[in-house]
């Protein structure tokens, strides 16, 4: 800013000085013209100028009819200036306009003006330019002092203003350095923000964008931390769940070896228990593999879509439930007689079986279970294609409810977490792995649908929603 201002001041000062000099010289020339008008009468009457108009001025008249100008007497002209005045007279004699020149006489600057009084007679006047030079010196001095003070004030004030305006940028730089030195191992939160400063709108916009970026990083780190925590918990729970059947397999293997040597009649019983534990571990591994494939969002999703009747699927699941849990009366209600969707029948059947099994495991014998199949419209239809067919928008809904004790409020938000059990001891005794609801939720999302739970004392309901327009929806893995 200082260099730029210095250049501006130099241009302004030079322009002002040039204009002022031209103005003063023009004023002096006009004054000389007036003086020569009065002196012309002396030349006409007496042949030469009779006296000086002002102190320090010189005036002479020349006869220029010959080859060289001849000074007419009397004349008060310094000896070293006679040639200069004669030259001006010669120039005027060869032209039509007054001649204006600047020359030095006795070491001083003079303004020369030559004009023709009558044919062959030229009047030359020399006026000192001391006043103009003194005025210009004072003007330059004033400009230098004023511009120097203005430049100094501008640099000092501009530096202060810029420092104040750029202070938010310094704060952002300090914040960025704080981020680089922050340890994200134990905490996913960034304890730094760029505070509001006194900068202009551009700096404020940058500050807002900077803080928004930090919020986004904060949210991303929080999600990453939660994912890492879930992964650690998942690995720990999976290890624990796999360790239990493995220990059982090892124990029954030892018993089988002992029975083979000492109690042959016990071998079949121990072998059956071995098969049961192996099957339990196989189911657990299958569920883990399915969840891993759904989470990985593979190009080939683990679904085989077919045109399937959802009402028939629900009926099959209800029949299997009645056969496997005769102590729980089940009622199936289907509003439409047929509800065809494009879905994976095996996976949706797995969802229904998991929900029904969950109702049986977590309720006492004799608890009623209901399955409702219905259609939930969004309230509008759109004409489809040139044939004028209507395509409904909405959801196919399957609601599995029981009249059990309900899910505690503290556990309601975590029932879909992997390996989470409301009653861990009873669930393990009945063979639950804690993955049934997690698998059901992932499969529902893979079909583009949702799975929700509502619960209270005496009632728990899981609601599965699948979009009716399944053919137009990509898989949400």
Backbone torsions as a table, in degrees:
resi	resn	phi	psi	omega
1	UNK	NA	-38.4	178.9
2	UNK	-64.2	-45.5	179.3
3	UNK	-64.0	-42.4	178.5
4	UNK	-62.9	-44.7	178.7
5	UNK	-64.2	-38.7	178.6
6	UNK	-61.0	-42.9	176.9
7	UNK	-63.0	-41.2	179.0
8	UNK	-64.4	-45.5	180.0
9	UNK	-61.4	-38.6	-179.8
10	UNK	-64.1	-43.8	179.5
11	UNK	-65.5	-44.7	-179.5
12	UNK	-64.0	-44.2	-179.3
13	UNK	-63.8	-44.7	-180.0
14	UNK	-64.1	-41.6	179.3
15	UNK	-64.6	-43.6	179.9
16	UNK	-64.2	-41.2	-179.7
17	UNK	-65.2	-43.6	178.7
18	UNK	-62.3	-42.8	-180.0
19	UNK	-65.1	-41.1	-178.7
20	UNK	-65.8	-41.8	178.8
21	UNK	-63.5	-45.5	178.6
22	UNK	-60.5	-40.0	-179.9
23	UNK	-64.4	-45.8	-179.0
24	UNK	-66.5	-41.1	178.1
25	UNK	-64.5	-37.6	177.6
26	UNK	-66.1	-38.5	177.4
27	UNK	-63.7	-43.0	178.7
28	UNK	-64.5	-40.0	178.8
29	UNK	-64.0	-40.9	177.3
30	UNK	-63.2	-39.5	178.2
31	UNK	-64.9	-41.8	178.2
32	UNK	-63.4	-36.6	178.4
33	UNK	-63.8	-40.8	177.6
34	UNK	-64.3	-41.8	179.6
35	UNK	-63.7	-43.8	-179.1
36	UNK	-66.4	-27.4	176.6
37	UNK	-63.2	-42.2	178.4
38	UNK	-73.6	-33.7	-179.5
39	UNK	-71.8	-23.9	-179.8
40	UNK	-61.9	-30.8	178.6
41	UNK	-65.8	-40.3	176.9
42	UNK	-60.8	-42.2	-179.0
43	UNK	-64.9	-40.7	-179.3
44	UNK	-68.4	-37.4	-176.3
45	UNK	-83.2	-42.5	-171.0
46	UNK	-114.8	-7.0	178.6
47	UNK	90.3	-14.8	177.3
48	UNK	-156.0	173.1	179.8
49	UNK	-79.8	135.3	-173.8
50	UNK	-87.9	-24.2	-178.5
51	UNK	-159.6	168.2	179.0
52	UNK	-78.5	135.0	177.1
53	UNK	-72.8	-38.2	-178.9
54	UNK	-139.1	156.5	178.8
55	UNK	-67.7	133.7	179.2
56	UNK	89.4	-8.4	178.2
57	UNK	-86.6	152.7	175.6
58	UNK	-126.1	138.6	179.7
59	UNK	-137.6	137.5	178.7
60	UNK	-149.0	148.8	176.2
61	UNK	-115.0	143.2	-175.6
62	UNK	-128.4	140.1	170.6
63	UNK	-91.4	119.5	-172.7
64	UNK	-115.3	21.6	179.9
65	UNK	-76.1	-24.6	179.9
66	UNK	-90.1	-172.4	-179.7
67	UNK	-67.3	-29.4	178.5
68	UNK	-124.9	146.2	178.4
69	UNK	-69.3	139.7	-178.8
70	UNK	-114.7	124.1	179.4
71	UNK	-71.7	127.9	-179.8
72	UNK	-93.0	135.4	-177.2
73	UNK	-97.2	156.7	-3.6
74	UNK	-76.5	153.9	179.9
75	UNK	-149.1	136.0	178.3
76	UNK	-107.4	88.9	-175.4
77	UNK	-131.8	129.1	176.7
78	UNK	-59.2	143.0	-176.4
79	UNK	-57.7	-40.9	-175.6
80	UNK	-76.6	-4.2	-179.4
81	UNK	-106.9	-6.0	-177.1
82	UNK	-59.6	-40.5	-178.6
83	UNK	-66.5	-38.4	179.8
84	UNK	-63.5	-44.6	179.8
85	UNK	-66.9	-38.9	178.7
86	UNK	-63.4	-38.9	178.3
87	UNK	-63.1	-42.0	178.3
88	UNK	-62.7	-39.2	178.6
89	UNK	-64.4	-41.5	178.9
90	UNK	-61.1	-43.2	179.5
91	UNK	-62.1	-40.8	179.9
92	UNK	-67.4	-35.7	-179.0
93	UNK	-64.5	-29.1	-179.1
94	UNK	-89.3	-2.0	-179.2
95	UNK	-128.0	-171.1	-177.4
96	UNK	-116.8	-21.9	-177.5
97	UNK	-101.2	157.0	175.3
98	UNK	-58.8	145.7	-179.7
99	UNK	-98.5	127.4	177.5
100	UNK	-117.5	125.5	179.6
101	UNK	-141.4	160.3	174.3
102	UNK	-118.1	128.2	-178.3
103	UNK	-141.9	170.4	179.7
104	UNK	-112.2	127.4	178.2
105	UNK	-124.0	124.3	-176.3
106	UNK	53.5	36.6	177.1
107	UNK	79.4	3.9	-179.6
108	UNK	-113.5	153.7	179.7
109	UNK	-82.1	132.4	178.8
110	UNK	-128.8	152.6	174.5
111	UNK	-104.5	124.4	-178.4
112	UNK	-104.5	137.7	175.0
113	UNK	-137.6	126.0	-179.4
114	UNK	-118.3	129.0	178.4
115	UNK	-137.9	152.9	-178.4
116	UNK	-87.9	124.9	179.6
117	UNK	-84.1	-47.4	176.9
118	UNK	-152.2	176.9	-176.6
119	UNK	-58.6	123.0	177.6
120	UNK	83.3	-3.5	179.5
121	UNK	-119.0	124.0	-180.0
122	UNK	-120.4	131.5	178.1
123	UNK	-101.2	126.8	-179.0
124	UNK	-118.5	128.0	179.2
125	UNK	-121.9	136.9	178.1
126	UNK	-120.3	120.6	-178.9
127	UNK	-115.6	133.2	-179.5
128	UNK	-67.5	148.4	-179.3
129	UNK	-110.0	24.4	-179.3
130	UNK	-60.9	-42.9	-178.2
131	UNK	-63.6	-39.7	178.5
132	UNK	-64.2	-44.8	-179.8
133	UNK	-62.6	-43.6	178.9
134	UNK	-63.2	-41.5	178.8
135	UNK	-62.5	-43.0	-179.7
136	UNK	-66.3	-37.8	177.5
137	UNK	-62.8	-43.3	179.0
138	UNK	-66.5	-38.5	178.5
139	UNK	-62.9	-44.7	179.2
140	UNK	-62.9	-40.8	178.9
141	UNK	-62.0	-45.5	179.6
142	UNK	-62.8	-41.4	179.9
143	UNK	-63.7	-44.1	-178.8
144	UNK	-61.8	-46.4	-179.5
145	UNK	-64.8	-47.2	-177.7
146	UNK	-64.0	-45.0	-179.0
147	UNK	-68.0	-35.2	177.8
148	UNK	-64.5	-44.6	178.1
149	UNK	-64.5	-42.4	178.7
150	UNK	-63.5	-40.5	179.2
151	UNK	-64.9	-43.5	179.2
152	UNK	-62.9	-45.6	178.4
153	UNK	-63.3	-40.0	179.6
154	UNK	-63.5	-43.3	-179.5
155	UNK	-64.6	-45.9	-178.1
156	UNK	-66.4	-50.2	-178.7
157	UNK	-66.9	-42.9	179.3
158	UNK	-62.9	-38.1	177.9
159	UNK	-62.6	-43.4	179.6
160	UNK	-64.7	-44.0	-179.2
161	UNK	-64.5	-43.6	-179.6
162	UNK	-66.3	-40.4	177.6
163	UNK	-61.1	-41.8	179.2
164	UNK	-67.2	-41.6	-179.7
165	UNK	-69.0	-32.0	-178.3
166	UNK	-93.2	-0.2	179.3
167	UNK	-58.3	-40.1	176.5
168	UNK	-58.9	-33.0	177.2
169	UNK	-67.0	-38.1	175.6
170	UNK	-63.7	-39.6	177.2
171	UNK	-62.8	-39.8	178.5
172	UNK	-64.8	-39.8	177.3
173	UNK	-62.6	-41.5	177.5
174	UNK	-63.5	-40.1	177.7
175	UNK	-62.7	-42.5	179.2
176	UNK	-62.8	-40.4	176.4
177	UNK	-64.4	-35.6	176.9
178	UNK	-64.5	-35.5	178.6
179	UNK	-67.1	-41.6	-179.2
180	UNK	-64.9	-28.1	-179.7
181	UNK	-93.9	0.2	-177.9
182	UNK	-79.7	140.9	178.8
183	UNK	-93.7	114.6	-178.8
184	UNK	-93.0	7.9	-176.8
185	UNK	-69.9	-47.3	-175.6
186	UNK	-97.4	-14.4	-176.2
187	UNK	-140.0	138.7	178.1
188	UNK	-100.6	7.6	-179.2
189	UNK	-101.3	141.8	176.5
190	UNK	-96.9	111.1	-176.2
191	UNK	-81.8	29.8	-176.2
192	UNK	-133.7	145.1	174.3
193	UNK	-149.4	154.7	176.0
194	UNK	-87.3	111.0	-177.8
195	UNK	-70.0	160.3	179.5
196	UNK	-65.5	131.5	-179.5
197	UNK	-112.0	-168.2	-179.1
198	UNK	-105.5	22.6	-178.8
199	UNK	-76.8	177.2	-179.8
200	UNK	-77.3	-174.5	-178.3
201	UNK	-62.9	-33.0	178.7
202	UNK	-65.9	-44.1	178.7
203	UNK	-65.4	-38.9	178.8
204	UNK	-64.7	-38.6	177.0
205	UNK	-64.4	-40.9	176.9
206	UNK	-64.5	-39.6	179.0
207	UNK	-63.2	-43.4	179.0
208	UNK	-62.4	-44.9	178.6
209	UNK	-63.9	-37.2	180.0
210	UNK	-64.5	-46.3	180.0
211	UNK	-67.7	-35.9	176.7
212	UNK	-63.2	-39.7	176.8
213	UNK	-62.6	-41.2	178.8
214	UNK	-64.4	-38.3	177.2
215	UNK	-63.3	-41.1	179.0
216	UNK	-64.4	-43.8	176.9
217	UNK	-61.8	-40.8	178.9
218	UNK	-58.6	-48.0	-179.2
219	UNK	-64.3	-40.7	179.8
220	UNK	-63.9	-41.7	178.4
221	UNK	-65.7	-37.8	178.7
222	UNK	-63.8	-43.0	178.4
223	UNK	-63.9	-41.7	179.5
224	UNK	-63.0	-42.7	179.8
225	UNK	-63.6	-43.3	178.6
226	UNK	-63.3	-39.6	178.4
227	UNK	-63.8	-41.5	178.4
228	UNK	-65.0	-39.6	177.9
229	UNK	-64.9	-42.3	177.6
230	UNK	-63.6	-38.0	179.2
231	UNK	-64.4	-44.5	178.7
232	UNK	-61.9	-43.6	179.6
233	UNK	-65.2	-38.3	179.7
234	UNK	-64.5	-45.8	179.7
235	UNK	-62.8	-42.5	179.9
236	UNK	-64.2	-45.5	-179.5
237	UNK	-66.6	-41.3	179.1
238	UNK	-62.8	-41.4	177.8
239	UNK	-61.8	-41.6	-179.8
240	UNK	-65.8	-44.0	-178.4
241	UNK	-66.8	-36.4	178.8
242	UNK	-74.6	-29.1	-178.7
243	UNK	-67.2	-34.8	-177.4
244	UNK	-63.4	-53.4	177.6
245	UNK	-66.2	-31.0	177.9
246	UNK	-65.0	-41.7	177.1
247	UNK	-64.7	-37.8	177.5
248	UNK	-64.7	-43.4	178.2
249	UNK	-60.4	-41.8	179.2
250	UNK	-63.8	-43.6	-178.7
251	UNK	-64.9	-45.5	-179.9
252	UNK	-69.6	-28.1	174.8
253	UNK	-65.0	-41.5	176.9
254	UNK	-64.2	-42.2	179.0
255	UNK	-64.4	-39.2	179.0
256	UNK	-63.9	-40.6	177.9
257	UNK	-64.6	-39.5	179.0
258	UNK	-67.2	-43.2	-178.5
259	UNK	-66.1	-35.8	179.4
260	UNK	-62.3	-29.8	-178.3
261	UNK	-92.3	-29.6	-171.8
262	UNK	-122.1	-37.3	-177.1
263	UNK	-128.0	79.1	-177.6
264	UNK	-57.0	-29.6	-178.6
265	UNK	-68.5	-20.2	-178.6
266	UNK	-88.5	-5.4	-174.0
267	UNK	-64.2	-44.2	-177.4
268	UNK	-62.5	-37.8	-180.0
269	UNK	-65.6	-44.5	179.8
270	UNK	-67.8	-36.4	178.3
271	UNK	-65.0	-37.7	177.9
272	UNK	-65.4	-39.9	177.5
273	UNK	-66.1	-36.5	176.0
274	UNK	-61.1	-46.0	179.3
275	UNK	-62.4	-40.1	-178.8
276	UNK	-64.1	-44.4	179.5
277	UNK	-66.9	-37.9	177.6
278	UNK	-65.1	-40.5	177.9
279	UNK	-64.5	-41.3	178.1
280	UNK	-61.0	-42.9	179.0
281	UNK	-67.6	-34.9	177.2
282	UNK	-64.7	-41.2	177.8
283	UNK	-62.9	-42.2	179.9
284	UNK	-62.0	-45.2	179.7
285	UNK	-66.1	-37.2	177.3
286	UNK	-62.2	-42.6	178.7
287	UNK	-64.5	-42.5	178.8
288	UNK	-62.6	-41.5	179.3
289	UNK	-64.9	-41.2	179.2
290	UNK	-63.3	-44.5	178.6
291	UNK	-63.2	-39.7	179.3
292	UNK	-63.5	-40.5	-180.0
293	UNK	-68.6	-37.9	177.5
294	UNK	-67.6	-40.4	179.8
295	UNK	-68.6	-32.5	-175.8
296	UNK	-74.1	-13.2	179.6
297	UNK	52.7	52.8	-178.5
298	UNK	-65.0	155.8	179.0
299	UNK	-60.2	-44.0	175.0
300	UNK	-95.8	96.3	-177.9
301	UNK	-65.8	150.1	-177.1
302	UNK	-77.6	50.2	178.7
303	UNK	-130.7	141.9	174.0
304	UNK	-119.8	99.4	-173.3
305	UNK	-78.7	136.6	177.2
306	UNK	-141.6	160.8	173.6
307	UNK	-79.1	107.2	-168.2
308	UNK	-127.5	146.7	175.4
309	UNK	-89.2	111.8	-178.3
310	UNK	-66.2	-32.6	178.5
311	UNK	-64.2	-41.7	179.0
312	UNK	-65.8	-40.3	176.9
313	UNK	-59.3	-44.3	-179.7
314	UNK	-64.1	-37.8	178.3
315	UNK	-65.0	-41.5	177.8
316	UNK	-63.0	-43.5	178.2
317	UNK	-63.4	-38.1	178.8
318	UNK	-65.7	-42.6	178.6
319	UNK	-62.5	-42.3	178.7
320	UNK	-64.4	-37.1	179.4
321	UNK	-66.6	-42.1	179.7
322	UNK	-62.4	-37.3	-179.7
323	UNK	-71.6	-37.1	-176.9
324	UNK	-87.1	-22.3	-178.3
325	UNK	-134.8	70.6	-177.9
326	UNK	-65.4	-18.2	-179.1
327	UNK	-78.3	-5.4	-179.4
328	UNK	-116.6	104.5	177.8
329	UNK	-64.8	135.3	-176.3
330	UNK	-124.2	138.0	178.2
331	UNK	-121.5	127.7	179.4
332	UNK	-109.9	126.5	178.5
333	UNK	-125.9	124.6	179.5
334	UNK	-127.1	114.6	179.8
335	UNK	-64.5	-51.8	173.6
336	UNK	-86.7	146.8	176.9
337	UNK	-72.4	-26.7	-179.5
338	UNK	-146.2	134.7	-179.4
339	UNK	-138.2	94.3	-174.1
340	UNK	-92.0	131.5	179.3
341	UNK	-137.3	161.0	174.2
342	UNK	-96.9	106.3	-176.9
343	UNK	-153.3	177.4	176.6
344	UNK	-93.2	107.6	-174.9
345	UNK	-63.0	-35.6	-179.2
346	UNK	-66.8	-40.7	-177.5
347	UNK	-73.9	-39.7	176.9
348	UNK	-66.8	-36.5	174.7
349	UNK	-63.0	-37.3	176.5
350	UNK	-63.6	-40.0	177.5
351	UNK	-61.2	-48.0	-179.1
352	UNK	-63.1	-42.6	178.7
353	UNK	-62.2	-41.7	179.3
354	UNK	-63.2	-42.1	-179.6
355	UNK	-66.4	-42.2	179.0
356	UNK	-67.5	-42.0	177.6
357	UNK	-62.2	-40.0	178.0
358	UNK	-61.5	-39.4	177.9
359	UNK	-64.4	-37.6	-179.2
360	UNK	-73.5	-37.9	-175.4
361	UNK	-69.7	-36.1	-171.2
362	UNK	-101.6	12.5	176.4
363	UNK	-129.1	151.4	178.6
364	UNK	-71.9	162.8	179.1
365	UNK	-58.9	143.5	-179.3
366	UNK	90.7	-5.6	179.6
367	UNK	-74.0	129.8	-178.6
368	UNK	-75.3	141.4	177.8
369	UNK	-124.9	136.7	179.7
370	UNK	-124.4	144.9	175.0
371	UNK	-125.6	120.7	180.0
372	UNK	-116.7	129.1	175.9
373	UNK	-115.0	126.4	-176.3
374	UNK	-150.6	174.8	177.0
375	UNK	-117.7	131.4	-179.6
376	UNK	-116.7	108.3	-177.8
377	UNK	-87.9	155.9	177.0
378	UNK	-89.1	-2.7	172.3
379	UNK	100.4	5.8	177.8
380	UNK	-150.8	159.4	176.8
381	UNK	-127.5	154.6	177.7
382	UNK	-125.8	141.1	177.0
383	UNK	-72.0	135.2	-176.8
384	UNK	-121.6	121.1	173.9
385	UNK	79.3	176.9	-176.5
386	UNK	-74.4	-21.0	-178.5
387	UNK	-78.3	-9.6	177.6
388	UNK	83.4	16.6	178.0
389	UNK	-69.7	148.2	178.1
390	UNK	-100.9	139.5	179.4
391	UNK	-119.2	114.8	-177.0
392	UNK	-77.7	144.6	176.6
393	UNK	-113.7	126.8	-179.0
394	UNK	170.6	-155.7	-174.9
395	UNK	-135.5	145.0	164.5
396	UNK	-87.3	128.6	-170.9
397	UNK	-119.9	130.9	171.8
398	UNK	-121.7	121.1	-177.0
399	UNK	-115.7	118.4	178.6
400	UNK	-107.8	116.4	-175.3
401	UNK	-129.6	152.1	175.3
402	UNK	-136.4	161.7	-179.5
403	UNK	-102.8	35.5	-178.7
404	UNK	-79.4	-167.4	-176.6
405	UNK	-71.0	-13.5	-179.8
406	UNK	91.1	170.4	-179.4
407	UNK	-102.5	129.3	177.8
408	UNK	-56.6	147.0	-178.0
409	UNK	-59.8	-33.6	-178.4
410	UNK	-68.5	-23.8	-177.7
411	UNK	-101.6	-6.7	-171.7
412	UNK	-65.2	-35.5	-177.4
413	UNK	-79.9	-7.9	-175.6
414	UNK	-117.5	8.4	-175.9
415	UNK	-66.7	-22.4	179.6
416	UNK	-92.5	0.0	176.3
417	UNK	-70.1	148.5	-178.1
418	UNK	-73.1	134.7	179.9
419	UNK	67.5	12.7	178.9
420	UNK	-89.5	134.4	178.7
421	UNK	-129.7	136.3	174.2
422	UNK	-69.5	-44.4	176.1
423	UNK	-121.2	93.0	-171.2
424	UNK	-64.3	-42.3	-175.5
425	UNK	-65.1	-47.4	-177.3
426	UNK	-69.2	-36.6	-179.4
427	UNK	-63.2	-40.7	-179.7
428	UNK	-69.6	-36.1	179.2
429	UNK	-63.2	-33.6	-179.1
430	UNK	-91.7	8.6	173.5
431	UNK	91.2	6.3	-179.7
432	UNK	-73.7	143.4	178.8
433	UNK	-104.3	-8.4	-177.4
434	UNK	81.9	10.8	-179.1
435	UNK	-109.5	-7.6	-173.6
436	UNK	-59.7	-50.5	-178.6
437	UNK	-71.1	-34.5	177.1
438	UNK	-63.1	-42.1	177.9
439	UNK	-65.4	-41.6	179.7
440	UNK	-61.5	-43.9	179.9
441	UNK	-64.1	-44.0	-179.5
442	UNK	-64.0	-39.8	178.8
443	UNK	-68.4	-37.3	176.8
444	UNK	-62.3	-44.2	178.2
445	UNK	-66.7	-34.6	178.2
446	UNK	-63.3	-27.0	176.6
447	UNK	-90.3	9.0	-179.5
448	UNK	79.2	12.9	-176.4
449	UNK	-109.8	-165.2	-178.6
450	UNK	-136.3	161.0	174.9
451	UNK	-138.3	117.9	-176.0
452	UNK	-121.4	160.5	178.0
453	UNK	-131.0	137.9	170.4
454	UNK	-129.5	138.5	-175.0
455	UNK	-150.3	149.7	175.7
456	UNK	-161.3	175.6	178.4
457	UNK	-58.0	119.5	177.7
458	UNK	86.9	6.6	-179.3
459	UNK	-161.8	133.5	172.8
460	UNK	-140.8	131.1	-177.1
461	UNK	-135.7	130.8	172.3
462	UNK	-107.3	128.0	-175.3
463	UNK	-116.4	117.8	177.5
464	UNK	-100.4	126.0	177.8
465	UNK	-120.6	128.7	178.4
466	UNK	-125.4	130.1	-179.7
467	UNK	-59.1	139.7	178.9
468	UNK	-68.9	-35.5	-179.7
469	UNK	-88.7	59.3	-177.9
470	UNK	-62.5	-28.9	-176.0
471	UNK	-69.0	-21.1	-177.3
472	UNK	-99.5	1.6	-174.2
473	UNK	-110.8	133.8	173.1
474	UNK	-74.0	158.4	178.3
475	UNK	-69.8	132.9	178.2
476	UNK	-99.4	89.6	-178.1
477	UNK	-97.0	NA	NA
